[in-house]
Amino acid sequence: MKRFSDRIPHLLLAAYVVLFVWGAIAPYDRTTWWVENVPIVLIVVALVVLYMRGVRFSALAYILMSVLPYWHTIGGHYTFERVPFDWFSRAFGFKRNMYDRVGHFTVGFYAFAIAEYLIDRKRLSVTIASLFALFAIGFVAMSYELIEWIYAAYGGNAEAGANFLGSQGDIWDAQKDMLMDTLGAVASLLLYLILRGKARMLQEDTEQADAPSLARETVTK
């Protein structure tokens, strides 16, 4: 019988499909919807293919990785600048819609799964795997900003290009987006390392508690 945690990837995928269908109905701009959703669909498809080929992650890793597709799908429906997110801006005193900034932070959550895969399968040491995950997110962040620039400058649709770029008049938008990607990666890596440390401590305590029992069984025999 499957545990509930084993069903989490299926539930997350089903929720994404429902959200995708909702987002596809009458988006603010159809061209923007396409360019925002294509990369996310590719990510989801890649995760499904990996799952079917036996590459599995923890339930928490899947939950963290699901945040970006959900967030991005909503942003593609409204365009990131127009998502009803004013409450967040008012709460923290921001003068712009920060929905895209939070979305970039969630990109970094994929560092959790990268580190988990490399460390649990003993491909790399903890330090090297963590650095690799951090640099991988940094590379993706840089690449995506280049794609945004190329599409906005040469895509042939000025309005869709501006919506996709989403700078909202901030000349340092690309740099701030990359910073948020990196901070998200740092946060998720810290979470992974803390949870890993606690799991190892719990395992060691369990082994120490079991040791006297094993010793008594050996003497009895």
Salt bridges, closest charged atoms under 4 A:
ASP6 OD1 - ARG3 NH2 3.52
GLU36 OE1 - HIS72 NE2 3.61
ASP100 OD1 - ARG96 NH1 3.01
ASP100 OD2 - ARG101 NH1 3.96
GLU145 OE2 - HIS104 NE2 3.77
ASP170 OD2 - ARG101 NH2 3.05
ASP170 OD2 - LYS176 NZ 2.88
ASP173 OD1 - ARG96 NH2 3.40
ASP173 OD1 - ARG101 NH1 2.76
ASP177 OD1 - ARG101 NH1 2.68
ASP177 OD2 - HIS104 NE2 3.23
ASP181 OD1 - HIS104 ND1 3.18
